[in-house]
């Protein structure tokens, strides 16, 4: 017998950081989850908090506390707080729980991993951030994670279970590709995303026909973006590599339509939403080993035609270069990956599936802490 779909809560309040000025995977996830919940009939009140998150100033934390306590008037109130705001504020989370608010933390990325990915931090600072994160997760009513990989990380680090709510994806037309083959890296220009590694690998493949695009905001880390632009402007690469900036809507659809392979050489990924988007367009992907992107690529196995791409140590220029060389020169392997990506498209999760997972999690919530 097919299980009944989870009953949707009548209302959820959603608290996230004010827009960054560029799209991150977390911000897109939040936006699409809210829309899917509303589409399922849930009343969602979304709140956007300015502040120096993840910890915020004293004034920032006071605004968060006031907001959460202001939501405590209705019995059974459920609030989802993006981890970028909530993980650094355990006292405010605990205070809200004592006031009767069931706070769920949506953990897109851990604080320590976020810090390491954006700046160099001492071990003592990483430990301090982990302490805040542990306290917040212990204080809240529950947690959501975008992948089994991310959920397992929370268990291993803090002994905290999280409900997995995979990102969904929109149905999309099959990409037509390009001649010569066109490679894309869809990610904001950030050191942890590895665009410089990708460009260095491509610099050793000039004997083969290909073109490439880096699709993502250059506002997230302007110093790194300058370095990427400089590398892409070299005489060897300038005629083959294009930096598009951040794309949305028809422009992003056109970029995917021209793609034959997507490459994500990240240092860490809790899931890798661009990987599932790649599969939705029937485009195979290369993803970094030991990250949640492996889980995203493994969704292609549901199509029954094998893995739609490769997993490897993509931060190693030599490894990435050889994987790309093999793909560019081995027509049989290229066809196999493409067939697997096309077969996976009908079985990929939707944003309605994401909303249902969140509803099921909220439905299993324990009583807020006394």
Secondary structure, 3 states (H helix, E strand, C coil): CCCCCCCCCCEEEEEEECCCCCCCHHHHHHHHHHHHHHHCCCEEEEEEECCCCCCCCHHHHHHHHHHHHHCCCCCCCEEEEEHHHHCCCHHHHHHHHHCCCEEEEEECCCHHHHHHHHCCCCHHHHHHHHHHHHHHHHHCCEEEECCHHHHHHHHHHHCCCCEECCCCCCCCCCCCCCCCCEEEEECCCCHHHCHHHHHHHHHCCCCCCCEEEEECCCCCCHHHHHHHHHHHCCCCCCCCEEEEECCCHHHHHHHHHCCCEEEECCCCCCCCHHHHHHHHCCCEEEEECCCCHHHHHHHHHHHCCCCCEEEECCCCHHHHHHHHHHHHHCHHHHHHHHHHHHHHHHHCCCHHHHHHHHHHHHHCCCCCCC
